[in-house]
Amino acid sequence: MLSYINNIREISERILKEGLVDMVIGFQQGTVPMMNEPCIIKHAGDVNRLVWDSNCGINLASYLTNRKEKIGVIAKGCDARNIIVHITENKITRDQLYIIGVPCKGMIDRHKISLLFAKEITEVVENDGDIIAKGPGAEKIFARPDVMQPNCVVCIHRNPVVYDELAAEPVEEQKDVDRYEDVRRIEAMAPAEKWKFFEDLLALCIRCYACRNVCPLCYCPTCFVDNSSPQWLGKSQDPVDVRTFHFLRAFHCAGRCTDCGACERACPVGINMRLLTKKLEKDCLEKFGWTPGLSVEQRRPLDTYRPDDPDDFIK
């Protein structure tokens, strides 16, 4: 990781000094373990604040919406694909950006490590493929594959698909990955079983909107949950309101979500709301051959109309 950090800092310092960008958006060390923080660097002398490790799970595309400046941005594979989504949706232009691509081998799952480590975690260290969690009088070593974020386990776009400069050599992409095994398992359930599954899945939701706030796709000036004229749903913990929020938010991400995992990572109670967006991702792939964020030249299927669009779902 040290070579990544040095290269990221060197590139950032150079493009700031040369005036190619007004700022660089990256990560700095967080105040708590496993939670690196987004930061904005405007002066070349501050690039030493920039870090990179397996705790940089926040999608930095969230910080690009409607900006006018020239921006350098650190982007792993899923971030770069979300940047493409923002470009095709006219939220930023390609010539505003200097994309520093970072090949990624996956982010670690802070929820999983916290559950497996009985004590308060004061430090987490990466060492030769191992993740070492430390706490008061205790230390535990985890094999990296055992504590990766679920979205990273099935990721097939680890390298940025668009960039101006890479901070490291491309990594090998994962092959023969079954991305939708969990979705198919739910699709095969009987209706009553599905109802119970989602009832249990969303029962813990506290309506904090962390998933919405961290999502790079949720950039509407007024979210439907905050709209009062008309008011689409209530603010209570009523199960109907909770389900409506999650299902409608998922539909808003249809054909746009890159499965970056930011929503699940941010959830304070560990809800796997990715199941909802993955179902829609699977449908878009099967019905339209569509994978979001691979080309700035194409708009997503639900944003266009073709005479040969599939319509067998219309009853």
C-alpha angles and dihedrals in degrees: 000000000000092000089051091052094047092049093046091051093046094050092044093049092049098049091046092050092047091050093238090133138021093218144359120228112208143121134293130191111286125231092237129043119275092012112099113182130229112245138183118225116197101164127058090225091065099058092103086076089069117101137174130198140120092296096072095098098134111105107238092200084084089074097055102067115127095345119152100197129093103259136197110205133186108228133183120192099283092041091054091051090051089050088057089051089052091050093050090048091052095242092126136358127243094234090059091063137077102190116205101199119212118195105223134209093189142283123263121248109242092190092056095047092047091053093048095046110070098200134061109284113233099168140011119198131187117218127171096324094321128108113215118200117196132193140155104321093339141092132179130187120214127190106241096235090056095059104037121126110267092241090054091053090063099032115132097177103062093146120068111257091208128034144137094218135004121227092207142004115289115268124228112273118234115252134194090028117158100218098177106040091114092049093051090050090058093043088057093056123105114253094256091048091050091050091052091046095055092039089058093040094056098034092096095053113124095187093242090143092221089138091054095043094052096042114105089212096057099082101128110137088230118024117221089243090060097044113111099179098077101008107213098189142356129262097232131106088251106142091233091057092046093050092045092054095050097042095046092046089052091051090051087058095050111132090003107068116102094190092245090159094226092129095053091042092054097046108110092206098043102246114172097223088158087087089073097050092041091057090055091044089054092049092050090050095048098041101035106017086240129156112175124235102022101109136028088204097065131066120213120268095249089055095054140047129224126178089232095053110137112260104170089114091067110100 
